[in-house]
Amino acid sequence: MADILPNSIPDLDEVRARWGSFAWTAENQAQARVVVGRYPPGRQHSAIIPLLDMAQRQVGAETGTQGWLPIPVIEFVAKYLDMPYIRAYEVATFYTMFNLRPVGRFHVQVCGTTPCMLRGSDDVLAACYAKGMKKGQTTGDGLFTLSEVECLGACANAPMVQINDDNYEDLTFDTTTALLDALARGEAPKPGPQGVDRRTSDPEGGVTTLPEMVEENYDYRGRWGAKEEQA
């Protein structure tokens, strides 16, 4: 890995020079109308979360990164929804899905909550450190930003990491290393469990109960009713 870049907020004049003229792309403009149209007249402020997310993704597409929300971009979304800037800023600072400073192409968010910690999240972090990452910073090549976060809801498959929009689970030092190497090579690793024989949160080796539910929403009521009648 190249040297680490400090993950600080750029100088405000620099940010305004780069993002002061931010506007929706034609595609996002059309989608923004759809999103706002989901809410009753006068309730357009309710669209703030999806529109901030869309703005962050647009910034990401323009910078070749996971995306972040410069102040002028937050101001743009607030003005679009006719709401005070501070209300939009409150939302952006409350939800960790929004990045308030630049990040790399891959935002590596390692879960360090108790289930993941007990199952080996320290090994996941060690693999990240071995690749030259540091918490809260971006690698000098712009590829990876590392964060340690709270529960991401995949406790059954701990330890896990969220990278951009995808979860990677059942990780070890070696499978985390392989995952990071694949991303660095420009590959797209399959999300979900890594290195174990399981489908989503099924037991390793496959399901042992209700096997018909693997392929479809199977109705067991007839079978259970027949057993009750026999009893």
Backbone as CSV, one residue per row, in Angstrom:
resi,resn,N_x,N_y,N_z,CA_x,CA_y,CA_z,C_x,C_y,C_z
1,MET,0.832,-1.194,0.000,0.000,0.000,0.000,0.878,1.259,0.000
2,ALA,0.327,2.329,-0.597,1.018,3.605,-0.569,0.833,4.232,0.804
3,ASP,1.477,5.373,1.021,1.374,6.047,2.304,-0.071,6.381,2.632
4,ILE,-0.335,6.541,3.934,-1.671,6.867,4.401,-1.948,8.353,4.212
5,LEU,-3.133,8.665,3.733,-3.570,10.053,3.635,-4.423,10.400,4.844
6,PRO,-4.178,11.532,5.506,-5.044,11.919,6.626,-6.460,12.132,6.142
7,ASN,-7.417,11.557,6.844,-8.811,11.618,6.419,-9.496,12.844,7.022
8,SER,-8.965,14.009,6.689,-9.501,15.256,7.225,-10.379,15.943,6.188
9,ILE,-11.187,16.876,6.665,-12.053,17.635,5.766,-11.202,18.670,5.035
10,PRO,-11.271,18.733,3.705,-10.469,19.714,2.970,-10.829,21.139,3.366
11,ASP,-9.926,22.047,3.079,-10.163,23.462,3.344,-11.476,23.899,2.690
12,LEU,-12.260,24.711,3.422,-13.596,25.070,2.948,-13.550,25.804,1.608
13,ASP,-12.562,26.681,1.407,-12.466,27.377,0.117,-12.247,26.380,-1.009
14,GLU,-11.416,25.380,-0.748,-11.169,24.337,-1.744,-12.452,23.554,-2.040
15,VAL,-13.193,23.237,-0.972,-14.434,22.489,-1.133,-15.443,23.290,-1.939
16,ARG,-15.577,24.570,-1.628,-16.555,25.405,-2.361,-16.149,25.579,-3.812
17,ALA,-14.853,25.679,-4.067,-14.397,25.808,-5.453,-14.728,24.552,-6.250
18,ARG,-14.650,23.385,-5.595,-14.891,22.121,-6.301,-16.363,21.774,-6.387
19,TRP,-17.126,22.035,-5.291,-18.484,21.526,-5.214,-19.562,22.609,-5.138
20,GLY,-19.170,23.877,-5.222,-20.145,24.951,-5.099,-21.187,24.972,-6.198
21,SER,-20.859,24.386,-7.344,-21.804,24.365,-8.470,-22.482,23.004,-8.613
22,PHE,-22.486,22.215,-7.556,-23.092,20.881,-7.612,-24.551,20.967,-8.044
23,ALA,-24.952,20.074,-8.937,-26.349,19.965,-9.372,-26.607,18.515,-9.742
24,TRP,-27.864,18.110,-9.683,-28.210,16.743,-10.052,-27.821,16.448,-11.489
25,THR,-27.413,15.222,-11.744,-27.348,14.749,-13.118,-28.781,14.633,-13.639
26,ALA,-28.930,14.498,-14.943,-30.276,14.379,-15.512,-31.009,13.174,-14.923
27,GLU,-30.291,12.079,-14.765,-30.905,10.866,-14.209,-31.326,11.083,-12.764
28,ASN,-30.444,11.692,-11.976,-30.768,11.914,-10.569,-31.851,12.977,-10.393
29,GLN,-31.893,13.935,-11.307,-32.965,14.934,-11.246,-34.324,14.267,-11.396
30,ALA,-34.421,13.350,-12.334,-35.678,12.631,-12.534,-36.005,11.767,-11.317
31,GLN,-34.987,11.104,-10.760,-35.216,10.253,-9.593,-35.583,11.090,-8.371
32,ALA,-34.990,12.270,-8.242,-35.318,13.138,-7.097,-36.792,13.522,-7.130
33,ARG,-37.323,13.782,-8.300,-38.759,14.111,-8.407,-39.606,12.926,-7.967
34,VAL,-39.184,11.729,-8.351,-39.921,10.530,-7.947,-39.907,10.385,-6.429
35,VAL,-38.750,10.564,-5.817,-38.618,10.394,-4.369,-39.470,11.421,-3.632
36,VAL,-39.370,12.679,-4.017,-40.154,13.728,-3.351,-41.641,13.481,-3.549
37,GLY,-42.016,12.956,-4.717,-43.420,12.699,-5.008,-44.044,11.609,-4.156
38,ARG,-43.247,10.878,-3.409,-43.783,9.833,-2.524,-44.421,10.412,-1.270
39,TYR,-44.194,11.686,-1.011,-44.670,12.284,0.227,-45.765,13.312,-0.061
40,PRO,-46.681,13.518,0.893,-47.774,14.478,0.679,-47.230,15.887,0.484
41,PRO,-48.000,16.759,-0.162,-47.586,18.159,-0.333,-47.226,18.789,1.012
42,GLY,-46.123,19.505,1.031,-45.679,20.139,2.255,-44.848,19.249,3.151
43,ARG,-44.694,17.978,2.771,-43.919,17.028,3.580,-42.645,16.591,2.852
44,GLN,-42.159,17.423,1.946,-41.002,17.036,1.142,-39.734,16.889,1.980
45,HIS,-39.705,17.472,3.181,-38.533,17.309,4.044,-38.284,15.839,4.374
46,SER,-39.326,15.016,4.300,-39.178,13.599,4.606,-38.264,12.882,3.617
47,ALA,-37.981,13.514,2.493,-37.124,12.902,1.476,-35.644,13.156,1.733
48,ILE,-35.294,13.752,2.857,-33.913,14.174,3.066,-32.928,13.008,3.055
49,ILE,-33.267,11.882,3.687,-32.315,10.763,3.740,-32.047,10.185,2.349
50,PRO,-33.071,9.809,1.572,-32.755,9.265,0.244,-32.057,10.268,-0.666
51,LEU,-32.368,11.561,-0.521,-31.709,12.531,-1.400,-30.255,12.775,-0.994
52,LEU,-29.979,12.786,0.309,-28.580,12.879,0.722,-27.799,11.659,0.244
53,ASP,-28.419,10.480,0.317,-27.765,9.274,-0.164,-27.490,9.367,-1.660
54,MET,-28.457,9.866,-2.408,-28.276,9.995,-3.851,-27.174,11.012,-4.166
55,ALA,-27.125,12.099,-3.401,-26.083,13.096,-3.607,-24.708,12.518,-3.302
56,GLN,-24.608,11.748,-2.217,-23.331,11.138,-1.866,-22.875,10.182,-2.961
57,ARG,-23.799,9.423,-3.507,-23.444,8.487,-4.579,-23.028,9.240,-5.844
58,GLN,-23.652,10.376,-6.107,-23.253,11.156,-7.275,-21.842,11.699,-7.103
59,VAL,-21.533,12.175,-5.894,-20.171,12.623,-5.616,-19.200,11.459,-5.792
60,GLY,-19.599,10.278,-5.326,-18.749,9.107,-5.487,-18.501,8.756,-6.939
61,ALA,-19.554,8.858,-7.753,-19.403,8.558,-9.182,-18.464,9.558,-9.852
62,GLU,-18.506,10.803,-9.400,-17.658,11.837,-10.002,-16.208,11.744,-9.541
63,THR,-15.978,11.153,-8.381,-14.624,11.095,-7.822,-14.021,9.695,-7.856
64,GLY,-14.796,8.710,-8.280,-14.286,7.347,-8.303,-14.065,6.780,-6.921
65,THR,-14.919,7.194,-5.958,-14.805,6.740,-4.580,-16.173,6.249,-4.110
66,GLN,-16.261,5.916,-2.791,-17.549,5.537,-2.234,-18.452,6.744,-2.055
67,GLY,-17.886,7.941,-2.062,-18.677,9.156,-1.994,-18.702,9.788,-0.619
68,TRP,-18.905,11.118,-0.595,-19.021,11.840,0.660,-19.905,13.056,0.428
69,LEU,-20.171,13.814,1.493,-21.081,14.952,1.402,-20.360,16.248,1.765
70,PRO,-19.781,16.922,0.781,-19.225,18.252,1.043,-20.331,19.215,1.486
71,ILE,-19.970,20.230,2.245,-20.964,21.181,2.736,-21.803,21.784,1.614
72,PRO,-21.211,22.215,0.494,-22.058,22.776,-0.572,-23.080,21.778,-1.121
73,VAL,-22.753,20.498,-1.081,-23.693,19.485,-1.568,-24.863,19.350,-0.597
74,ILE,-24.569,19.366,0.711,-25.648,19.340,1.699,-26.526,20.574,1.544
75,GLU,-25.908,21.720,1.311,-26.665,22.960,1.091,-27.568,22.829,-0.133
76,PHE,-27.057,22.210,-1.177,-27.857,22.032,-2.396,-29.094,21.190,-2.111
77,VAL,-28.907,20.061,-1.391,-30.039,19.190,-1.096,-31.043,19.914,-0.204
78,ALA,-30.553,20.657,0.788,-31.456,21.410,1.671,-32.270,22.428,0.866
79,LYS,-31.614,23.129,-0.016,-32.330,24.117,-0.835,-33.331,23.434,-1.749
80,TYR,-32.958,22.284,-2.289,-33.864,21.552,-3.175,-35.148,21.184,-2.450
81,LEU,-35.027,20.872,-1.154,-36.194,20.474,-0.362,-36.819,21.649,0.385
82,ASP,-36.281,22.865,0.175,-36.787,24.068,0.834,-36.796,23.887,2.350
83,MET,-35.649,23.433,2.881,-35.526,23.246,4.319,-34.264,23.942,4.804
84,PRO,-34.204,24.339,6.055,-32.990,24.991,6.569,-31.783,24.069,6.447
85,TYR,-30.644,24.670,6.126,-29.426,23.883,5.979,-29.126,23.083,7.241
86,ILE,-29.318,23.688,8.404,-28.949,23.018,9.647,-29.750,21.741,9.845
87,ARG,-31.009,21.696,9.357,-31.809,20.479,9.485,-31.218,19.355,8.630
88,ALA,-30.778,19.710,7.434,-30.135,18.700,6.577,-28.808,18.259,7.178
89,TYR,-28.064,19.210,7.749,-26.778,18.890,8.360,-26.959,17.984,9.567
90,GLU,-28.021,18.203,10.336,-28.304,17.339,11.482,-28.498,15.892,11.046
91,VAL,-29.201,15.691,9.940,-29.416,14.335,9.437,-28.099,13.724,8.961
92,ALA,-27.324,14.510,8.214,-26.064,14.002,7.665,-25.079,13.623,8.762
93,THR,-25.102,14.348,9.884,-24.167,14.056,10.969,-24.672,12.964,11.893
94,PHE,-25.969,12.662,11.852,-26.531,11.654,12.749,-26.309,10.240,12.223
95,TYR,-26.475,10.034,10.916,-26.422,8.689,10.342,-25.021,8.388,9.821
96,THR,-24.470,7.252,10.263,-23.113,6.909,9.862,-23.017,6.472,8.401
97,MET,-24.150,6.296,7.734,-24.114,5.972,6.308,-23.608,7.152,5.470
98,PHE,-23.610,8.345,6.075,-23.143,9.526,5.363,-21.714,9.854,5.783
99,ASN,-20.869,10.073,4.784,-19.468,10.416,5.024,-19.299,11.930,4.922
100,LEU,-18.757,12.541,5.950,-18.587,13.991,5.974,-17.186,14.429,5.584
101,ARG,-16.387,13.486,5.141,-15.053,13.789,4.647,-14.734,12.787,3.547
102,PRO,-13.771,13.081,2.694,-13.483,12.167,1.579,-13.095,10.779,2.057
103,VAL,-13.503,9.783,1.293,-13.124,8.395,1.561,-12.555,7.792,0.286
104,GLY,-12.043,6.576,0.409,-11.455,5.924,-0.744,-12.480,5.259,-1.641
105,ARG,-11.986,4.533,-2.618,-12.882,3.800,-3.502,-13.652,2.740,-2.737
106,PHE,-13.008,2.155,-1.729,-13.649,1.135,-0.910,-13.616,1.578,0.554
107,HIS,-14.794,1.767,1.116,-14.895,2.124,2.533,-15.058,0.840,3.317
108,VAL,-14.010,0.444,4.015,-13.971,-0.816,4.742,-14.444,-0.546,6.172
109,GLN,-15.651,-1.012,6.489,-16.229,-0.776,7.809,-16.262,-2.105,8.573
110,VAL,-15.359,-2.239,9.513,-15.222,-3.476,10.286,-16.103,-3.380,11.529
111,CYS,-16.970,-4.368,11.718,-17.809,-4.400,12.906,-16.980,-4.864,14.094
112,GLY,-16.996,-4.050,15.171,-16.255,-4.413,16.363,-17.135,-4.657,17.570
113,THR,-18.444,-4.813,17.334,-19.368,-5.059,18.427,-19.166,-6.482,18.970
114,THR,-19.713,-6.753,20.151,-19.371,-7.959,20.913,-19.415,-9.266,20.109
115,PRO,-20.513,-9.594,19.371,-20.508,-10.868,18.642,-19.343,-10.987,17.658
116,CYS,-19.057,-9.912,16.935,-17.944,-9.962,15.983,-16.610,-10.004,16.716
117,MET,-16.502,-9.264,17.817,-15.264,-9.276,18.582,-14.956,-10.681,19.106
118,LEU,-15.996,-11.348,19.630,-15.797,-12.695,20.168,-15.458,-13.706,19.088
119,ARG,-15.894,-13.416,17.867,-15.678,-14.354,16.766,-14.455,-14.002,15.922
120,GLY,-13.726,-12.936,16.292,-12.468,-12.703,15.592,-12.341,-11.421,14.807
121,SER,-13.063,-10.364,15.194,-12.933,-9.105,14.454,-11.524,-8.529,14.566
122,ASP,-10.795,-8.868,15.641,-9.411,-8.405,15.752,-8.559,-8.965,14.608
123,ASP,-8.857,-10.181,14.167,-8.125,-10.759,13.030,-8.453,-10.017,11.736
124,VAL,-9.731,-9.601,11.610,-10.129,-8.825,10.433,-9.383,-7.495,10.410
125,LEU,-9.342,-6.818,11.543,-8.599,-5.554,11.617,-7.113,-5.773,11.364
126,ALA,-6.578,-6.882,11.879,-5.156,-7.163,11.667,-4.844,-7.327,10.187
127,ALA,-5.749,-7.957,9.452,-5.555,-8.113,8.008,-5.567,-6.752,7.318
128,CYS,-6.434,-5.871,7.786,-6.480,-4.520,7.221,-5.188,-3.761,7.535
129,TYR,-4.716,-3.879,8.796,-3.471,-3.204,9.169,-2.300,-3.736,8.348
130,ALA,-2.327,-5.032,8.080,-1.235,-5.638,7.308,-1.183,-5.098,5.887
131,LYS,-2.309,-4.581,5.415,-2.364,-3.982,4.085,-2.074,-2.477,4.126
132,GLY,-1.665,-2.001,5.286,-1.272,-0.596,5.397,-2.375,0.352,5.781
133,MET,-3.523,-0.169,6.186,-4.637,0.707,6.562,-4.513,1.157,8.006
134,LYS,-5.111,2.310,8.286,-5.233,2.819,9.644,-6.647,3.348,9.834
135,LYS,-7.177,3.158,11.042,-8.552,3.590,11.310,-8.718,5.082,11.050
136,GLY,-9.813,5.408,10.363,-10.139,6.806,10.113,-9.306,7.462,9.039
137,GLN,-8.525,6.673,8.300,-7.658,7.255,7.280,-7.785,6.487,5.970
138,THR,-7.289,7.116,4.919,-7.353,6.560,3.572,-5.951,6.238,3.086
139,THR,-5.787,5.103,2.464,-4.478,4.750,1.927,-4.075,5.724,0.826
140,GLY,-2.785,5.901,0.678,-2.277,6.900,-0.253,-2.671,6.676,-1.691
141,ASP,-2.973,5.426,-2.061,-3.413,5.151,-3.424,-4.897,5.436,-3.623
142,GLY,-5.581,5.869,-2.537,-6.992,6.209,-2.645,-7.933,5.032,-2.687
143,LEU,-7.412,3.824,-2.458,-8.259,2.636,-2.585,-9.127,2.395,-1.354
144,PHE,-8.520,2.441,-0.166,-9.214,1.974,1.029,-9.272,3.041,2.117
145,THR,-10.456,3.168,2.722,-10.626,3.906,3.968,-11.116,2.917,5.006
146,LEU,-10.501,2.929,6.178,-10.832,1.962,7.221,-11.579,2.632,8.363
147,SER,-12.695,2.030,8.774,-13.453,2.488,9.932,-13.832,1.271,10.770
148,GLU,-13.883,1.454,12.079,-14.466,0.443,12.957,-15.834,0.952,13.379
149,VAL,-16.876,0.129,13.208,-18.248,0.577,13.406,-18.971,-0.340,14.385
150,GLU,-20.162,0.102,14.767,-21.011,-0.707,15.630,-21.801,-1.707,14.803
151,CYS,-22.662,-2.487,15.445,-23.328,-3.633,14.843,-23.929,-3.341,13.481
152,LEU,-23.623,-4.189,12.517,-24.153,-4.068,11.161,-25.181,-5.152,10.865
153,GLY,-25.592,-5.893,11.890,-26.740,-6.775,11.759,-26.482,-8.124,11.119
154,ALA,-25.244,-8.582,11.116,-24.955,-9.912,10.559,-24.299,-10.780,11.631
155,CYS,-24.832,-10.706,12.857,-24.190,-11.354,14.009,-24.067,-12.868,13.836
156,ALA,-25.033,-13.512,13.172,-24.988,-14.964,13.012,-23.788,-15.403,12.185
157,ASN,-23.271,-14.492,11.362,-22.144,-14.813,10.490,-20.892,-14.026,10.879
158,ALA,-20.792,-13.676,12.149,-19.650,-12.898,12.613,-18.346,-13.707,12.494
159,PRO,-17.208,-12.969,12.291,-17.087,-11.529,12.130,-17.355,-11.113,10.691
160,MET,-17.699,-9.863,10.520,-18.064,-9.389,9.198,-17.548,-7.977,8.962
161,VAL,-17.591,-7.587,7.698,-17.197,-6.239,7.308,-18.143,-5.775,6.212
162,GLN,-18.494,-4.512,6.241,-19.254,-3.915,5.140,-18.289,-3.085,4.310
163,ILE,-18.251,-3.356,3.023,-17.421,-2.588,2.101,-18.341,-1.966,1.058
164,ASN,-18.456,-0.646,1.110,-19.436,0.094,0.321,-20.831,-0.460,0.608
165,ASP,-21.500,-1.070,-0.346,-22.871,-1.537,-0.123,-22.958,-3.024,0.215
166,ASP,-21.845,-3.719,0.272,-21.882,-5.176,0.409,-21.320,-5.641,1.752
167,ASN,-21.906,-6.730,2.270,-21.425,-7.377,3.484,-20.619,-8.616,3.124
168,TYR,-19.511,-8.812,3.835,-18.686,-10.006,3.693,-18.550,-10.607,5.090
169,GLU,-18.845,-11.902,5.209,-19.064,-12.500,6.522,-18.208,-13.758,6.736
170,ASP,-18.262,-14.269,7.986,-17.496,-15.467,8.374,-16.016,-15.293,8.070
171,LEU,-15.490,-14.125,8.370,-14.136,-13.790,7.947,-13.069,-14.312,8.904
172,THR,-11.904,-14.552,8.349,-10.690,-14.834,9.098,-9.618,-13.877,8.596
173,PHE,-8.440,-13.942,9.177,-7.331,-13.122,8.675,-7.083,-13.428,7.205
174,ASP,-7.042,-14.719,6.850,-6.705,-15.114,5.482,-7.803,-14.724,4.488
175,THR,-9.078,-14.952,4.842,-10.141,-14.621,3.890,-10.299,-13.108,3.755
176,THR,-10.026,-12.364,4.820,-10.053,-10.903,4.714,-8.942,-10.418,3.794
177,THR,-7.765,-11.009,3.946,-6.636,-10.649,3.081,-6.967,-10.939,1.622
178,ALA,-7.544,-12.104,1.357,-7.912,-12.466,-0.014,-8.958,-11.513,-0.566
179,LEU,-9.904,-11.117,0.270,-10.951,-10.185,-0.147,-10.359,-8.836,-0.535
180,LEU,-9.479,-8.297,0.297,-8.859,-7.007,0.014,-7.981,-7.074,-1.227
181,ASP,-7.261,-8.173,-1.396,-6.424,-8.341,-2.587,-7.282,-8.364,-3.852
182,ALA,-8.415,-9.053,-3.787,-9.298,-9.130,-4.953,-9.834,-7.745,-5.317
183,LEU,-10.241,-6.976,-4.319,-10.738,-5.630,-4.591,-9.637,-4.757,-5.205
184,ALA,-8.437,-4.868,-4.677,-7.321,-4.078,-5.198,-7.014,-4.429,-6.648
185,ARG,-7.288,-5.684,-7.032,-7.050,-6.105,-8.422,-8.196,-5.699,-9.345
186,GLY,-9.226,-5.088,-8.799,-10.351,-4.678,-9.619,-11.408,-5.738,-9.784
187,GLU,-11.318,-6.808,-8.997,-12.311,-7.872,-9.067,-13.524,-7.529,-8.200
188,ALA,-14.589,-8.298,-8.351,-15.826,-8.077,-7.597,-16.146,-9.342,-6.818
189,PRO,-15.589,-9.515,-5.624,-15.847,-10.728,-4.836,-17.331,-10.873,-4.519
190,LYS,-17.792,-12.102,-4.458,-19.188,-12.344,-4.134,-19.447,-11.995,-2.668
191,PRO,-20.459,-11.168,-2.395,-20.772,-10.836,-1.004,-21.291,-12.055,-0.250
192,GLY,-21.373,-11.907,1.068,-21.884,-12.972,1.916,-20.775,-13.746,2.576
193,PRO,-21.060,-14.983,3.020,-20.058,-15.801,3.713,-18.827,-16.032,2.843
194,GLN,-17.673,-16.008,3.493,-16.403,-16.206,2.796,-15.688,-17.419,3.383
195,GLY,-15.361,-18.376,2.524,-14.541,-19.504,2.945,-15.263,-20.566,3.748
196,VAL,-16.587,-20.497,3.819,-17.345,-21.539,4.519,-18.498,-21.989,3.622
197,ASP,-18.939,-23.214,3.843,-20.021,-23.791,3.047,-21.356,-23.465,3.701
198,ARG,-21.848,-22.276,3.411,-23.153,-21.907,3.942,-23.828,-20.929,2.979
199,ARG,-25.145,-20.975,2.964,-25.946,-20.065,2.139,-26.582,-19.037,3.074
200,THR,-26.279,-17.781,2.854,-26.707,-16.680,3.729,-26.408,-17.046,5.184
201,SER,-27.438,-17.211,6.032,-27.204,-17.536,7.446,-27.549,-18.980,7.773
202,ASP,-27.598,-19.849,6.760,-27.829,-21.271,7.010,-26.681,-21.858,7.827
203,PRO,-26.907,-22.998,8.467,-25.796,-23.684,9.143,-24.731,-24.089,8.124
204,GLU,-23.497,-24.195,8.583,-22.443,-24.668,7.686,-22.787,-26.078,7.209
205,GLY,-22.644,-26.310,5.904,-22.958,-27.607,5.323,-24.386,-27.723,4.816
206,GLY,-25.214,-26.725,5.088,-26.585,-26.753,4.595,-27.606,-26.865,5.708
207,VAL,-28.860,-26.635,5.338,-29.925,-26.639,6.334,-30.189,-28.052,6.831
208,THR,-30.653,-28.143,8.068,-30.983,-29.435,8.658,-32.469,-29.529,9.016
209,THR,-33.180,-28.428,8.978,-34.614,-28.418,9.227,-35.294,-27.573,8.159
210,LEU,-36.558,-27.869,7.897,-37.354,-27.141,6.893,-36.591,-26.983,5.572
211,PRO,-36.047,-28.054,5.019,-35.201,-27.927,3.820,-35.945,-27.414,2.599
212,GLU,-37.263,-27.639,2.539,-38.020,-27.172,1.369,-38.015,-25.645,1.254
213,MET,-37.801,-24.959,2.381,-37.815,-23.495,2.367,-36.602,-22.898,1.668
214,VAL,-35.609,-23.729,1.357,-34.418,-23.227,0.680,-34.761,-22.674,-0.697
215,GLU,-35.644,-23.334,-1.411,-35.948,-22.959,-2.787,-37.220,-22.138,-2.927
216,GLU,-38.150,-22.244,-1.975,-39.403,-21.512,-2.096,-40.062,-21.377,-0.730
217,ASN,-41.069,-20.531,-0.670,-41.816,-20.339,0.578,-42.805,-21.490,0.714
218,TYR,-42.322,-22.595,1.244,-43.084,-23.845,1.288,-44.137,-23.796,2.395
219,ASP,-45.319,-24.323,2.105,-46.432,-24.350,3.063,-46.475,-25.717,3.743
220,TYR,-46.093,-25.750,5.000,-46.031,-27.006,5.757,-47.348,-27.347,6.457
221,ARG,-48.350,-26.505,6.363,-49.547,-26.695,7.179,-50.250,-28.020,6.892
222,GLY,-50.315,-28.419,5.627,-50.958,-29.683,5.300,-50.238,-30.873,5.915
223,ARG,-48.923,-30.841,5.869,-48.133,-31.937,6.423,-48.292,-32.000,7.939
224,TRP,-48.222,-30.850,8.602,-48.349,-30.837,10.056,-49.761,-31.228,10.490
225,GLY,-50.760,-30.782,9.727,-52.161,-31.131,10.043,-52.394,-32.627,9.971
226,ALA,-51.785,-33.275,8.958,-51.937,-34.724,8.808,-51.337,-35.470,9.990
227,LYS,-50.203,-34.998,10.496,-49.580,-35.657,11.646,-50.426,-35.490,12.886
228,GLU,-51.043,-34.304,13.048,-51.904,-34.089,14.205,-53.113,-35.008,14.193
229,GLU,-53.679,-35.239,12.991,-54.849,-36.134,12.874,-54.457,-37.566,13.210
230,GLN,-53.258,-38.002,12.771,-52.801,-39.348,13.080,-52.588,-39.539,14.572
231,ALA,-52.120,-38.488,15.236,-51.895,-38.571,16.670,-53.216,-38.698,17.417
